[in-house]
């Protein structure tokens, strides 16, 4: 269930912004048949409520020399429950791993998973040599990581940042 009530006009505004976030308020207002002021109020409400999290430029990884995409399943150490148990609030293996992942620029997405593995990483790198360095120097070097399984993307069939607005 959505936290914010959205009507048909809100959904249309969101669909338009997902397609092209650089449109002016005037252009969006015309497309949803509103005057600019109420359209802008709606957009600001969607931003303030967190429905619109931000605006970004989508970059082409190939054109930036980042031609290799890997999906990496990671399993963490579970024994002992925590790492560095001398502090009053010891960090868990998961806490330490999450902190490390946030610092690795090669990891463009990370999700905690159900099943055999704990995390799924989406890793975008230049080539196999870059991937090998990342795995050897960062991922496998992390003390909480006990197993890694990698699949490489052969061809991108679909990629979108647009969410389905039902």
N, C-alpha and C positions, 0 to 999 in steps of 0.2 A: 504494500500500500504506500502510495506517495505521501511524503510529509507535507507537500505544498499542493493546494488545490489548483489545478490547471484547467482552464476552459479551452474551447476550440481555437480562440484567437491566440492564447498563450502558446498552444502547441504549434500553431502555424508560424508564429514568431520564432520559436525554437528551431523548427525545421529550416526556416530561412537562414538563421544564424549558423546552424550546423553546416549548411551548404556554402555559405560565404559570410564569414564574420566581419568582413570589411565594408559591408554595405552601410550606407548612411541611415540614420534614423528616418529621414524623409523617404528613402527608397523602401525601407521595411514597412513604414506606415502605409504607403501606396499599395504595397502588395497584400496587406491584410485589411485594406479598406478602413483605416483609422486616420484621424488627423495626427500630426507629429507629436503633440503634447501627450495625449493618452497613450500613444505607442511607447514613448520614452518612459512614462511612468510604469508601464508594464515591464519594460526591459529592466529598469532599475529595481523593481520589486523582485524580478527573477534573479537578478544579481545579488541583491541583499539577502534573499532567502537561501542562497547557495545553489539554486537550480543551475544557474550559469556560474561555473567555477572560475572562468577566466577566458582569455582570448590568446591564441597562439598562432604562429606560422608553422605549417606542416612542411617539413624538409624532406627532400628525396635522398635517402641514404646512399643510393648508387652514385649520384652526382657529387656526393661528399666523400667518395672513396670508401664507403662502409658497405661493401658488397656481400658480406657473409652474415647471415642470420641464423642463430642457433637457439634452440629451446633446450634448457638444461634442467633436468630433475635433480634435486638435491635432497639428501637425507642427512639429518643431524644426529649427533650423539644424544642419547637419552639418559644414559646411566648417570647417577649422581644428581640429576635434576637441575643442578646449577653449576655455573663455572665461576671460580673466584669466590668461594664461600666464606671468605674472611670478613667481608663487609656486612653491615647489619641488613642491608637489602641486596642480597647477591643477585647478579644478573644471570639469567638463564642462558642456555646455549642459544635458544631462539632469539633472545634480546641481543646477544653479541652478534649473531649472524645478521639480523635485521639492520643493525647499526653499520656493519661492514658493507652490506648491499647498497645502502644509501650513498656510500662514498665511492662506489665503483661506477665510473661513467659508462662502461660497456654494458651494464645492466640497465636496459630501458624499461623493463617491467619486471615485477616480482609479485607472485601470488602465493599465499599459504594454501596448501592443498590437502584434500582428503586422500586416503589410499596409502600406497606403499611409500611414496615420497612426501617430504614435508613442504617443499617449495618448488615452484616452477619459475625459472628465470628466462626472460627473453633477452638475448645478448646480441648486440649489433656491433660488428667489428670489421676491420679492413679485409682480412683474409685469414687463412688457416694459421699462419705464423702468429698473427695477433691473437687469435683465439687460444692457441697453445700457450702463449705467454700469460694470458689472463687466467687460464685454468691452472697452470703450474705455479704461477707467482702469487695469485690472489685466492682463487677459490679453493684449491686443494691445500693451500698453505693455512687456511683458516682452521683453528683448532676444533671447532664444533662440527665440521663437515666430515662425514664418514663414508658417503657414497654419492657418486655423480653419474648420471646417464644423460647423454647428449643426442639430440636429433637435429639435423641441419635442414633448413628450408631449401627445397629444390626450385620451387616456383611459387610466387605469391598469386593465389587465385582471387582472393578478395581481401581488401583492407579498407576499413572505414573507421572514422572516429564518430560517425553519426549514430546516435542511439535510436532504437525504434520508438516512435512516439505514437503509441496506440490510443 
